[in-house]
Each structure stands twice: as C-alpha cells, then as structure tokens.
C-alpha cells in the first residue's frame, strides 16, 4: 500500500532533480521551506517532527536540498516531507507539501466500521503497523 498524502503522492517518487525543481519553485514564490519526518503518517497526525527550523531566509535550492538529504540520512526508514509556507499576509499557510522519502515497506491503514443505533455508522482509521497487536 502506498500512503497518498500531499502533492504528487499519486505519482512515482520524485527524482533528486524533480525535488530540487519543486524547492526552487517554492523559493521563487518567496515561500519558506521546512523539512519534517515521522514514523506515523496517519492522516490525523499533522504534527510531524521538524528537521531543524523552517528556512525563512534561505534562497538557494541546493541548501534546502542539503537539509533534505541530511534528514534522509539520519532517518532512513521513516517518511520525510518538504513543506513550503506562504507568510506574505502575516500568517503561514502551506502552499506545497510533498513526501520525498518513504520506508521500503509501507504498512498502510485499516478502516474499522462500527454500526450504531438508527443506522449510524462510525469509521476509524488505524495504522496497520500499530493495529497489528
């Protein structure tokens, strides 16, 4: 199963040149770029671990890509993503977010359905790796 979160998630993994091109595009829009990683890509887990601070002052795609590579090297079996923030109006908004590294085996999620009174149905997503026990 392939986790599909963020931009480009339905496409094959981006090459190094494609990642650099997307970072360059974000920098040309004056967006700040950050790198994050996690072992739990559950859709409700919006708070991934930050790799350093957001790079508000960095204008060189090679410098940002160096941080991406450093994060990949430090966390080879985890998910790594790049985010681009637009702070032009005084508040940060993610304009671009994409996964640049995935584990070799992605466990995916399980959808649990519970039926309640009056035809009510409730759904819960569970990460298969955590729900296996």
N, CA, C and O atoms as CSV, one atom per row, in Angstrom:
chain,resi,resn,atom,element,x,y,z
A,1,UNK,N,N,0.843,-1.176,0.000
A,1,UNK,CA,C,0.000,0.000,0.000
A,1,UNK,C,C,0.886,1.236,0.000
A,1,UNK,O,O,1.931,1.260,0.651
A,2,UNK,N,N,0.475,2.241,-0.717
A,2,UNK,CA,C,1.239,3.482,-0.809
A,2,UNK,C,C,0.447,4.600,-0.140
A,2,UNK,O,O,-0.698,4.866,-0.506
A,3,UNK,N,N,1.067,5.256,0.848
A,3,UNK,CA,C,0.431,6.377,1.532
A,3,UNK,C,C,0.313,7.527,0.549
A,3,UNK,O,O,1.294,7.887,-0.103
A,4,UNK,N,N,-0.872,8.108,0.432
A,4,UNK,CA,C,-1.107,9.207,-0.510
A,4,UNK,C,C,-1.485,10.465,0.272
A,4,UNK,O,O,-2.658,10.716,0.548
A,5,UNK,N,N,-0.491,11.229,0.613
A,5,UNK,CA,C,-0.684,12.493,1.311
A,5,UNK,C,C,0.150,13.565,0.631
A,5,UNK,O,O,1.305,13.332,0.275
A,6,UNK,N,N,-0.429,14.717,0.457
A,6,UNK,CA,C,0.307,15.831,-0.115
A,6,UNK,C,C,0.325,15.822,-1.633
A,6,UNK,O,O,-0.234,14.935,-2.278
A,7,UNK,N,N,0.969,16.813,-2.174
A,7,UNK,CA,C,1.104,16.963,-3.608
A,7,UNK,C,C,1.969,15.836,-4.165
A,7,UNK,O,O,2.897,15.384,-3.493
A,8,UNK,N,N,1.688,15.389,-5.349
A,8,UNK,CA,C,2.457,14.379,-6.081
A,8,UNK,C,C,2.370,12.973,-5.489
A,8,UNK,O,O,3.091,12.086,-5.946
A,9,UNK,N,N,1.522,12.738,-4.496
A,9,UNK,CA,C,1.527,11.448,-3.810
A,9,UNK,C,C,1.000,10.299,-4.668
A,9,UNK,O,O,1.260,9.133,-4.369
A,10,UNK,N,N,0.266,10.618,-5.725
A,10,UNK,CA,C,-0.226,9.566,-6.592
A,10,UNK,C,C,0.746,9.275,-7.734
A,10,UNK,O,O,0.508,8.372,-8.536
A,11,UNK,N,N,1.831,10.029,-7.809
A,11,UNK,CA,C,2.843,9.844,-8.849
A,11,UNK,C,C,3.976,8.972,-8.327
A,11,UNK,O,O,4.095,8.779,-7.117
A,12,UNK,N,N,4.801,8.448,-9.206
A,12,UNK,CA,C,6.008,7.750,-8.736
A,12,UNK,C,C,6.879,8.721,-7.937
A,12,UNK,O,O,6.756,9.938,-8.076
A,13,UNK,N,N,7.756,8.171,-7.102
A,13,UNK,CA,C,8.636,9.024,-6.295
A,13,UNK,C,C,9.399,9.998,-7.184
A,13,UNK,O,O,9.828,9.648,-8.283
A,14,UNK,N,N,9.562,11.231,-6.692
A,14,UNK,CA,C,10.281,12.250,-7.444
A,14,UNK,C,C,11.777,11.958,-7.438
A,14,UNK,O,O,12.320,11.448,-6.458
A,15,UNK,N,N,12.424,12.285,-8.534
A,15,UNK,CA,C,13.880,12.161,-8.610
A,15,UNK,C,C,14.508,13.333,-7.856
A,15,UNK,O,O,13.815,14.280,-7.484
A,16,UNK,N,N,15.802,13.264,-7.637
A,16,UNK,CA,C,16.508,14.365,-6.972
A,16,UNK,C,C,16.326,15.669,-7.747
A,16,UNK,O,O,16.095,16.719,-7.147
A,17,UNK,N,N,16.427,15.607,-9.068
A,17,UNK,CA,C,16.270,16.813,-9.889
A,17,UNK,C,C,14.855,17.375,-9.760
A,17,UNK,O,O,14.677,18.592,-9.718
A,18,UNK,N,N,13.856,16.509,-9.696
A,18,UNK,CA,C,12.476,16.980,-9.561
A,18,UNK,C,C,12.229,17.603,-8.180
A,18,UNK,O,O,11.523,18.605,-8.064
A,19,UNK,N,N,12.812,17.007,-7.143
A,19,UNK,CA,C,12.679,17.585,-5.796
A,19,UNK,C,C,13.321,18.963,-5.765
A,19,UNK,O,O,12.736,19.910,-5.238
A,20,UNK,N,N,14.519,19.081,-6.325
A,20,UNK,CA,C,15.201,20.381,-6.370
A,20,UNK,C,C,14.388,21.404,-7.153
A,20,UNK,O,O,14.323,22.570,-6.764
A,21,UNK,N,N,13.772,20.984,-8.242
A,21,UNK,CA,C,12.953,21.905,-9.050
A,21,UNK,C,C,11.745,22.392,-8.261
A,21,UNK,O,O,11.386,23.566,-8.360
A,22,UNK,N,N,11.116,21.531,-7.489
A,22,UNK,CA,C,9.962,21.943,-6.678
A,22,UNK,C,C,10.392,22.890,-5.558
A,22,UNK,O,O,9.687,23.849,-5.243
A,23,UNK,N,N,11.545,22.618,-4.963
A,23,UNK,CA,C,12.079,23.520,-3.931
A,23,UNK,C,C,12.391,24.880,-4.549
A,23,UNK,O,O,12.069,25.914,-3.964
A,24,UNK,N,N,13.010,24.886,-5.716
A,24,UNK,CA,C,13.323,26.142,-6.402
A,24,UNK,C,C,12.058,26.926,-6.701
A,24,UNK,O,O,12.021,28.143,-6.521
A,25,UNK,N,N,11.019,26.232,-7.159
A,25,UNK,CA,C,9.733,26.893,-7.422
A,25,UNK,C,C,9.198,27.549,-6.151
A,25,UNK,O,O,8.758,28.698,-6.183
A,26,UNK,N,N,9.234,26.822,-5.033
A,26,UNK,CA,C,8.741,27.369,-3.767
A,26,UNK,C,C,9.534,28.609,-3.363
A,26,UNK,O,O,8.955,29.600,-2.919
A,27,UNK,N,N,10.849,28.556,-3.515
A,27,UNK,CA,C,11.684,29.702,-3.156
A,27,UNK,C,C,11.405,30.900,-4.060
A,27,UNK,O,O,11.425,32.043,-3.602
A,28,UNK,N,N,11.146,30.643,-5.339
A,28,UNK,CA,C,10.825,31.737,-6.271
A,28,UNK,C,C,9.493,32.409,-5.921
A,28,UNK,O,O,9.265,33.562,-6.286
A,29,UNK,N,N,8.621,31.695,-5.219
A,29,UNK,CA,C,7.348,32.272,-4.772
A,29,UNK,C,C,7.495,32.991,-3.425
A,29,UNK,O,O,6.518,33.502,-2.877
A,30,UNK,N,N,8.723,33.025,-2.900
A,30,UNK,CA,C,9.025,33.611,-1.584
A,30,UNK,C,C,8.370,32.836,-0.447
A,30,UNK,O,O,7.971,33.419,0.562
A,31,UNK,N,N,8.263,31.533,-0.613
A,31,UNK,CA,C,7.739,30.675,0.435
A,31,UNK,C,C,8.906,30.141,1.262
A,31,UNK,O,O,9.977,29.856,0.725
A,32,UNK,N,N,8.695,30.010,2.557
A,32,UNK,CA,C,9.697,29.414,3.441
A,32,UNK,C,C,9.545,27.896,3.378
A,32,UNK,O,O,8.431,27.375,3.346
A,33,UNK,N,N,10.659,27.207,3.360
A,33,UNK,CA,C,10.652,25.758,3.217
A,33,UNK,C,C,11.089,25.108,4.524
A,33,UNK,O,O,11.986,25.600,5.209
A,34,UNK,N,N,10.437,23.992,4.859
A,34,UNK,CA,C,10.830,23.210,6.031
A,34,UNK,C,C,10.838,21.739,5.666
A,34,UNK,O,O,10.221,21.318,4.688
A,35,UNK,N,N,11.554,20.962,6.479
A,35,UNK,CA,C,11.660,19.517,6.282
A,35,UNK,C,C,11.149,18.849,7.553
A,35,UNK,O,O,11.484,19.271,8.660
A,36,UNK,N,N,10.333,17.798,7.391
A,36,UNK,CA,C,9.771,17.076,8.526
A,36,UNK,C,C,9.895,15.574,8.297
A,36,UNK,O,O,10.060,15.120,7.165
A,37,UNK,N,N,9.815,14.804,9.391
A,37,UNK,CA,C,9.884,13.354,9.294
A,37,UNK,C,C,8.972,12.714,10.342
A,37,UNK,O,O,8.649,13.332,11.357
A,38,UNK,N,N,8.560,11.468,10.085
A,38,UNK,CA,C,7.721,10.734,11.034
A,38,UNK,C,C,7.759,9.247,10.740
A,38,UNK,O,O,8.124,8.820,9.645
A,39,UNK,N,N,7.372,8.465,11.745
A,39,UNK,CA,C,7.150,7.033,11.532
A,39,UNK,C,C,5.653,6.732,11.516
A,39,UNK,O,O,5.252,5.594,11.271
A,40,UNK,N,N,4.823,7.745,11.777
A,40,UNK,CA,C,3.370,7.580,11.833
A,40,UNK,C,C,2.693,8.553,10.872
A,40,UNK,O,O,2.388,9.682,11.257
A,41,UNK,N,N,2.453,8.133,9.627
A,41,UNK,CA,C,1.853,9.049,8.648
A,41,UNK,C,C,0.323,9.069,8.682
A,41,UNK,O,O,-0.313,9.420,7.688
A,42,UNK,N,N,-0.271,8.694,9.820
A,42,UNK,CA,C,-1.736,8.696,9.926
A,42,UNK,C,C,-2.260,10.069,9.496
A,42,UNK,O,O,-1.664,11.087,9.851
A,43,UNK,N,N,-3.359,10.118,8.743
A,43,UNK,CA,C,-3.878,11.405,8.264
A,43,UNK,C,C,-4.157,12.427,9.366
A,43,UNK,O,O,-4.087,13.631,9.118
A,44,UNK,N,N,-4.470,11.969,10.567
A,44,UNK,CA,C,-4.713,12.911,11.673
A,44,UNK,C,C,-3.436,13.335,12.377
A,44,UNK,O,O,-3.471,14.231,13.220
A,45,UNK,N,N,-2.319,12.717,12.056
A,45,UNK,CA,C,-1.036,13.111,12.626
A,45,UNK,C,C,-0.462,14.243,11.775
A,45,UNK,O,O,0.387,14.016,10.913
A,46,UNK,N,N,-0.924,15.438,12.023
A,46,UNK,CA,C,-0.465,16.579,11.240
A,46,UNK,C,C,0.839,17.163,11.769
A,46,UNK,O,O,1.464,17.988,11.103
A,47,UNK,N,N,1.252,16.741,12.958
A,47,UNK,CA,C,2.460,17.290,13.574
A,47,UNK,C,C,3.606,16.314,13.454
A,47,UNK,O,O,3.865,15.532,14.369
A,48,UNK,N,N,4.294,16.358,12.328
A,48,UNK,CA,C,5.490,15.552,12.136
A,48,UNK,C,C,6.642,16.241,12.861
A,48,UNK,O,O,6.545,17.420,13.201
A,49,UNK,N,N,7.728,15.512,13.099
A,49,UNK,CA,C,8.910,16.089,13.735
A,49,UNK,C,C,9.621,17.003,12.743
A,49,UNK,O,O,9.823,16.640,11.585
A,50,UNK,N,N,9.998,18.188,13.208
A,50,UNK,CA,C,10.708,19.114,12.322
A,50,UNK,C,C,12.194,18.793,12.291
A,50,UNK,O,O,12.802,18.486,13.316
A,51,UNK,N,N,12.758,18.869,11.108
A,51,UNK,CA,C,14.199,18.750,10.934
A,51,UNK,C,C,14.758,20.162,10.926
A,51,UNK,O,O,14.763,20.833,9.894
A,52,UNK,N,N,15.221,20.601,12.065
A,52,UNK,CA,C,15.696,21.975,12.181
A,52,UNK,C,C,14.532,22.948,12.160
A,52,UNK,O,O,13.382,22.568,12.377
A,53,UNK,N,N,14.840,24.186,11.902
A,53,UNK,CA,C,13.824,25.233,11.845
A,53,UNK,C,C,13.410,25.496,10.399
A,53,UNK,O,O,14.153,25.162,9.476
A,54,UNK,N,N,12.236,26.089,10.190
A,54,UNK,CA,C,11.875,26.481,8.818
A,54,UNK,C,C,12.938,27.418,8.253
A,54,UNK,O,O,13.486,28.252,8.975
A,55,UNK,N,N,13.221,27.279,6.985
A,55,UNK,CA,C,14.289,28.050,6.350
A,55,UNK,C,C,13.713,29.309,5.717
A,55,UNK,O,O,13.573,29.396,4.497
A,56,UNK,N,N,13.380,30.284,6.561
A,56,UNK,CA,C,12.770,31.524,6.096
A,56,UNK,C,C,13.730,32.374,5.276
A,56,UNK,O,O,13.312,33.088,4.364
A,57,UNK,N,N,15.019,32.294,5.602
A,57,UNK,CA,C,15.984,33.177,4.950
A,57,UNK,C,C,16.793,32.505,3.844
A,57,UNK,O,O,17.584,33.167,3.172
A,58,UNK,N,N,16.610,31.214,3.647
A,58,UNK,CA,C,17.383,30.507,2.640
A,58,UNK,C,C,16.758,30.697,1.268
A,58,UNK,O,O,15.558,30.479,1.102
A,59,UNK,N,N,17.551,31.101,0.281
A,59,UNK,CA,C,17.053,31.355,-1.072
A,59,UNK,C,C,17.694,30.442,-2.108
A,59,UNK,O,O,17.512,30.632,-3.310
A,60,UNK,N,N,18.445,29.448,-1.638
A,60,UNK,CA,C,19.172,28.558,-2.534
A,60,UNK,C,C,18.605,27.148,-2.424
A,60,UNK,O,O,18.634,26.555,-1.346
A,61,UNK,N,N,18.094,26.607,-3.519
A,61,UNK,CA,C,17.507,25.264,-3.512
A,61,UNK,C,C,18.526,24.206,-3.110
A,61,UNK,O,O,18.163,23.209,-2.485
A,62,UNK,N,N,19.784,24.404,-3.455
A,62,UNK,CA,C,20.823,23.433,-3.098
A,62,UNK,C,C,20.986,23.348,-1.579
A,62,UNK,O,O,21.205,22.263,-1.040
A,63,UNK,N,N,20.882,24.475,-0.893
A,63,UNK,CA,C,20.978,24.481,0.567
A,63,UNK,C,C,19.824,23.745,1.214
A,63,UNK,O,O,20.022,22.986,2.163
A,64,UNK,N,N,18.614,23.965,0.706
A,64,UNK,CA,C,17.439,23.267,1.228
A,64,UNK,C,C,17.560,21.773,0.938
A,64,UNK,O,O,17.279,20.942,1.802
A,65,UNK,N,N,17.976,21.439,-0.276
A,65,UNK,CA,C,18.107,20.028,-0.639
A,65,UNK,C,C,19.164,19.344,0.232
A,65,UNK,O,O,19.041,18.158,0.534
A,66,UNK,N,N,20.176,20.068,0.627
A,66,UNK,CA,C,21.176,19.516,1.547
A,66,UNK,C,C,20.547,19.121,2.871
A,66,UNK,O,O,20.915,18.104,3.458
A,67,UNK,N,N,19.596,19.926,3.345
A,67,UNK,CA,C,18.880,19.595,4.580
A,67,UNK,C,C,17.983,18.374,4.380
A,67,UNK,O,O,17.854,17.542,5.278
A,68,UNK,N,N,17.368,18.268,3.210
A,68,UNK,CA,C,16.550,17.093,2.882
A,68,UNK,C,C,17.427,15.841,2.937
A,68,UNK,O,O,17.041,14.839,3.538
A,69,UNK,N,N,18.590,15.895,2.320
A,69,UNK,CA,C,19.495,14.746,2.301
A,69,UNK,C,C,19.995,14.408,3.700
A,69,UNK,O,O,20.129,13.232,4.040
A,70,UNK,N,N,20.271,15.422,4.515
A,70,UNK,CA,C,20.717,15.171,5.887
A,70,UNK,C,C,19.623,14.488,6.701
A,70,UNK,O,O,19.908,13.588,7.491
A,71,UNK,N,N,18.388,14.903,6.516
A,71,UNK,CA,C,17.262,14.275,7.213
A,71,UNK,C,C,17.077,12.832,6.743
A,71,UNK,O,O,16.841,11.932,7.549
A,72,UNK,N,N,17.186,12.626,5.441
A,72,UNK,CA,C,17.078,11.257,4.905
A,72,UNK,C,C,18.153,10.346,5.498
A,72,UNK,O,O,17.870,9.208,5.872
A,73,UNK,N,N,19.365,10.844,5.580
A,73,UNK,CA,C,20.477,10.043,6.107
A,73,UNK,C,C,20.277,9.728,7.590
A,73,UNK,O,O,20.613,8.633,8.040
A,74,UNK,N,N,19.739,10.671,8.344
A,74,UNK,CA,C,19.522,10.476,9.779
A,74,UNK,C,C,18.321,9.575,10.068
A,74,UNK,O,O,18.261,8.938,11.120
A,75,UNK,N,N,17.362,9.519,9.133
A,75,UNK,CA,C,16.129,8.751,9.342
A,75,UNK,C,C,15.822,7.903,8.104
A,75,UNK,O,O,14.835,8.163,7.414
A,76,UNK,N,N,16.649,6.898,7.812
A,76,UNK,CA,C,16.495,6.155,6.556
A,76,UNK,C,C,15.208,5.344,6.428
A,76,UNK,O,O,14.771,5.089,5.306
A,77,UNK,N,N,14.593,4.935,7.516
A,77,UNK,CA,C,13.397,4.109,7.431
A,77,UNK,C,C,12.107,4.840,7.686
A,77,UNK,O,O,11.070,4.206,7.879
A,78,UNK,N,N,12.140,6.179,7.692
A,78,UNK,CA,C,10.950,6.967,8.018
A,78,UNK,C,C,10.458,7.761,6.813
A,78,UNK,O,O,11.118,7.833,5.777
A,79,UNK,N,N,9.286,8.351,6.981
A,79,UNK,CA,C,8.747,9.265,5.973
A,79,UNK,C,C,9.402,10.627,6.161
A,79,UNK,O,O,9.585,11.087,7.288
A,80,UNK,N,N,9.753,11.264,5.058
A,80,UNK,CA,C,10.305,12.620,5.080
A,80,UNK,C,C,9.506,13.437,4.079
A,80,UNK,O,O,9.242,12.981,2.967
A,81,UNK,N,N,9.123,14.647,4.475
A,81,UNK,CA,C,8.386,15.512,3.559
A,81,UNK,C,C,8.934,16.927,3.594
A,81,UNK,O,O,9.558,17.358,4.564
A,82,UNK,N,N,8.679,17.631,2.503
A,82,UNK,CA,C,9.059,19.031,2.353
A,82,UNK,C,C,7.772,19.848,2.360
A,82,UNK,O,O,6.807,19.505,1.677
A,83,UNK,N,N,7.763,20.928,3.135
A,83,UNK,CA,C,6.631,21.855,3.181
A,83,UNK,C,C,7.093,23.235,2.746
A,83,UNK,O,O,8.225,23.634,3.021
A,84,UNK,N,N,6.230,23.950,2.076
A,84,UNK,CA,C,6.514,25.337,1.699
A,84,UNK,C,C,5.396,26.219,2.255
A,84,UNK,O,O,4.219,25.985,1.979
A,85,UNK,N,N,5.766,27.227,3.035
A,85,UNK,CA,C,4.826,28.118,3.696
A,85,UNK,C,C,4.807,29.480,3.023
A,85,UNK,O,O,5.846,30.010,2.630
A,86,UNK,N,N,3.624,30.029,2.900
A,86,UNK,CA,C,3.458,31.388,2.393
A,86,UNK,C,C,3.117,32.275,3.586
A,86,UNK,O,O,2.059,32.112,4.193
A,87,UNK,N,N,3.986,33.195,3.922
A,87,UNK,CA,C,3.736,34.087,5.052
A,87,UNK,C,C,3.586,35.537,4.597
A,87,UNK,O,O,3.815,36.460,5.379
A,88,UNK,N,N,3.202,35.741,3.338
A,88,UNK,CA,C,3.148,37.107,2.804
A,88,UNK,C,C,2.056,37.958,3.432
A,88,UNK,O,O,2.169,39.184,3.443
A,89,UNK,N,N,1.013,37.349,3.950
A,89,UNK,CA,C,-0.076,38.125,4.553
A,89,UNK,C,C,-0.007,38.150,6.077
A,89,UNK,O,O,-0.967,38.549,6.737
A,90,UNK,N,N,1.114,37.730,6.633
A,90,UNK,CA,C,1.282,37.775,8.072
A,90,UNK,C,C,0.856,36.505,8.786
A,90,UNK,O,O,0.975,36.415,10.008
A,91,UNK,N,N,0.364,35.525,8.049
A,91,UNK,CA,C,0.024,34.232,8.646
A,91,UNK,C,C,0.512,33.142,7.714
A,91,UNK,O,O,0.471,33.295,6.493
A,92,UNK,N,N,0.973,32.044,8.289
A,92,UNK,CA,C,1.574,30.988,7.477
A,92,UNK,C,C,0.513,30.038,6.936
A,92,UNK,O,O,-0.368,29.587,7.668
A,93,UNK,N,N,0.609,29.750,5.678
A,93,UNK,CA,C,-0.273,28.811,5.014
A,93,UNK,C,C,0.563,27.865,4.176
A,93,UNK,O,O,1.404,28.311,3.395
A,94,UNK,N,N,0.347,26.568,4.323
A,94,UNK,CA,C,1.088,25.622,3.492
A,94,UNK,C,C,0.571,25.722,2.071
A,94,UNK,O,O,-0.623,25.559,1.819
A,95,UNK,N,N,1.473,25.990,1.151
A,95,UNK,CA,C,1.130,26.071,-0.270
A,95,UNK,C,C,1.559,24.825,-1.023
A,95,UNK,O,O,0.995,24.497,-2.067
A,96,UNK,N,N,2.560,24.129,-0.492
A,96,UNK,CA,C,3.092,22.953,-1.169
A,96,UNK,C,C,3.638,22.012,-0.104
A,96,UNK,O,O,4.378,22.436,0.784
A,97,UNK,N,N,3.277,20.740,-0.191
A,97,UNK,CA,C,3.766,19.739,0.738
A,97,UNK,C,C,3.868,18.418,-0.016
A,97,UNK,O,O,2.900,17.984,-0.641
A,98,UNK,N,N,5.032,17.778,0.039
A,98,UNK,CA,C,5.180,16.514,-0.673
A,98,UNK,C,C,6.196,15.617,0.026
A,98,UNK,O,O,7.166,16.085,0.622
A,99,UNK,N,N,5.942,14.325,-0.065
A,99,UNK,CA,C,6.792,13.313,0.545
A,99,UNK,C,C,7.995,13.067,-0.367
A,99,UNK,O,O,7.849,12.873,-1.573
A,100,UNK,N,N,9.191,13.080,0.238
A,100,UNK,CA,C,10.416,12.855,-0.537
A,100,UNK,C,C,11.114,11.553,-0.152
A,100,UNK,O,O,12.093,11.161,-0.786
A,101,UNK,N,N,10.610,10.886,0.885
A,101,UNK,CA,C,11.163,9.584,1.265
A,101,UNK,C,C,10.086,8.765,1.948
A,101,UNK,O,O,9.279,9.282,2.720
A,102,UNK,N,N,10.092,7.480,1.649
A,102,UNK,CA,C,9.151,6.537,2.239
A,102,UNK,C,C,9.931,5.327,2.740
A,102,UNK,O,O,11.018,5.039,2.241
A,103,UNK,N,N,9.376,4.609,3.735
A,103,UNK,CA,C,10.016,3.352,4.132
A,103,UNK,C,C,9.946,2.339,2.987
A,103,UNK,O,O,9.106,2.463,2.096
A,104,UNK,N,N,10.808,1.362,3.013
A,104,UNK,CA,C,10.798,0.340,1.970
A,104,UNK,C,C,9.465,-0.399,1.937
A,104,UNK,O,O,8.986,-0.759,0.862
A,105,UNK,N,N,8.858,-0.631,3.107
A,105,UNK,CA,C,7.558,-1.293,3.193
A,105,UNK,C,C,6.594,-0.356,3.916
A,105,UNK,O,O,6.819,0.011,5.069
A,106,UNK,N,N,5.539,0.019,3.240
A,106,UNK,CA,C,4.522,0.880,3.843
A,106,UNK,C,C,3.365,0.010,4.316
A,106,UNK,O,O,2.775,-0.729,3.527
A,107,UNK,N,N,3.044,0.098,5.593
A,107,UNK,CA,C,2.007,-0.747,6.163
A,107,UNK,C,C,0.596,-0.325,5.782
A,107,UNK,O,O,-0.292,-1.173,5.694
A,108,UNK,N,N,0.372,0.944,5.558
A,108,UNK,CA,C,-0.955,1.417,5.192
A,108,UNK,C,C,-1.874,1.532,6.391
A,108,UNK,O,O,-1.417,1.605,7.531
A,109,UNK,N,N,-3.176,1.546,6.127
A,109,UNK,CA,C,-4.175,1.748,7.171
A,109,UNK,C,C,-5.296,0.743,7.039
A,109,UNK,O,O,-5.529,0.181,5.969
A,110,UNK,N,N,-5.984,0.525,8.139
A,110,UNK,CA,C,-7.168,-0.315,8.162
A,110,UNK,C,C,-8.353,0.571,8.529
A,110,UNK,O,O,-8.246,1.417,9.417
A,111,UNK,N,N,-9.474,0.381,7.856
A,111,UNK,CA,C,-10.684,1.132,8.135
A,111,UNK,C,C,-11.615,0.247,8.949
A,111,UNK,O,O,-12.072,-0.792,8.473
A,112,UNK,N,N,-11.896,0.668,10.191
A,112,UNK,CA,C,-12.825,-0.053,11.051
A,112,UNK,C,C,-14.170,0.650,11.027
A,112,UNK,O,O,-14.243,1.869,11.185
A,113,UNK,N,N,-15.255,-0.131,10.827
A,113,UNK,CA,C,-16.598,0.440,10.816
A,113,UNK,C,C,-17.385,-0.132,11.989
A,113,UNK,O,O,-17.382,-1.341,12.221
A,114,UNK,N,N,-18.058,0.749,12.726
A,114,UNK,CA,C,-18.912,0.355,13.835
A,114,UNK,C,C,-20.311,0.861,13.552
A,114,UNK,O,O,-20.518,2.041,13.266
A,115,UNK,N,N,-21.269,-0.050,13.637
A,115,UNK,CA,C,-22.662,0.347,13.415
A,115,UNK,C,C,-23.294,0.687,14.747
A,115,UNK,O,O,-23.094,-0.011,15.741
A,116,UNK,N,N,-24.068,1.778,14.757
A,116,UNK,CA,C,-24.729,2.229,15.969
A,116,UNK,C,C,-26.231,2.300,15.779
A,116,UNK,O,O,-26.761,1.814,14.780
A,117,UNK,N,N,-26.910,2.899,16.726
A,117,UNK,CA,C,-28.373,2.983,16.646
A,117,UNK,C,C,-28.825,3.860,15.478
A,117,UNK,O,O,-28.142,4.812,15.100
A,118,UNK,N,N,-29.967,3.528,14.924
A,118,UNK,CA,C,-30.547,4.360,13.871
A,118,UNK,C,C,-29.728,4.411,12.603
A,118,UNK,O,O,-29.677,5.452,11.948
A,119,UNK,N,N,-29.093,3.327,12.241
A,119,UNK,CA,C,-28.298,3.235,11.017
A,119,UNK,C,C,-27.038,4.115,11.042
A,119,UNK,O,O,-26.444,4.381,9.997
A,120,UNK,N,N,-26.644,4.553,12.214
A,120,UNK,CA,C,-25.424,5.356,12.357
A,120,UNK,C,C,-24.209,4.464,12.133
A,120,UNK,O,O,-24.138,3.349,12.650
A,121,UNK,N,N,-23.270,4.962,11.366
A,121,UNK,CA,C,-22.027,4.236,11.143
A,121,UNK,C,C,-20.860,5.154,11.457
A,121,UNK,O,O,-20.816,6.304,11.021
A,122,UNK,N,N,-19.925,4.626,12.214
A,122,UNK,CA,C,-18.727,5.382,12.579
A,122,UNK,C,C,-17.522,4.667,11.993
A,122,UNK,O,O,-17.458,3.438,11.958
A,123,UNK,N,N,-16.581,5.457,11.541
A,123,UNK,CA,C,-15.386,4.899,10.911
A,123,UNK,C,C,-14.153,5.359,11.673
A,123,UNK,O,O,-14.108,6.471,12.198
A,124,UNK,N,N,-13.162,4.490,11.723
A,124,UNK,CA,C,-11.892,4.822,12.359
A,124,UNK,C,C,-10.758,4.259,11.508
A,124,UNK,O,O,-10.789,3.093,11.113
A,125,UNK,N,N,-9.765,5.088,11.231
A,125,UNK,CA,C,-8.570,4.643,10.513
A,125,UNK,C,C,-7.529,4.188,11.521
A,125,UNK,O,O,-7.304,4.859,12.528
A,126,UNK,N,N,-6.894,3.058,11.257
A,126,UNK,CA,C,-5.819,2.590,12.114
A,126,UNK,C,C,-4.629,2.220,11.248
A,126,UNK,O,O,-4.772,1.570,10.213
A,127,UNK,N,N,-3.464,2.641,11.685
A,127,UNK,CA,C,-2.234,2.274,11.004
A,127,UNK,C,C,-2.016,0.795,11.220
A,127,UNK,O,O,-2.038,0.345,12.365
A,128,UNK,N,N,-1.809,0.025,10.179
A,128,UNK,CA,C,-1.679,-1.427,10.295
A,128,UNK,C,C,-0.507,-1.832,11.182
A,128,UNK,O,O,-0.591,-2.830,11.898
A,129,UNK,N,N,0.571,-1.079,11.143
A,129,UNK,CA,C,1.738,-1.436,11.953
A,129,UNK,C,C,1.400,-1.340,13.435
A,129,UNK,O,O,1.850,-2.172,14.224
A,130,UNK,N,N,0.617,-0.340,13.826
A,130,UNK,CA,C,0.262,-0.159,15.219
A,130,UNK,C,C,-0.951,-0.986,15.616
A,130,UNK,O,O,-1.114,-1.313,16.791
A,131,UNK,N,N,-1.807,-1.329,14.654
A,131,UNK,CA,C,-3.043,-2.047,14.941
A,131,UNK,C,C,-2.864,-3.559,14.877
A,131,UNK,O,O,-3.805,-4.298,15.166
A,132,UNK,N,N,-1.690,-4.028,14.509
A,132,UNK,CA,C,-1.485,-5.465,14.324
A,132,UNK,C,C,-1.509,-6.235,15.637
A,132,UNK,O,O,-1.777,-7.437,15.643
A,133,UNK,N,N,-1.230,-5.555,16.758
A,133,UNK,CA,C,-1.119,-6.252,18.039
A,133,UNK,C,C,-2.394,-6.571,18.720
A,133,UNK,O,O,-2.386,-7.157,19.803
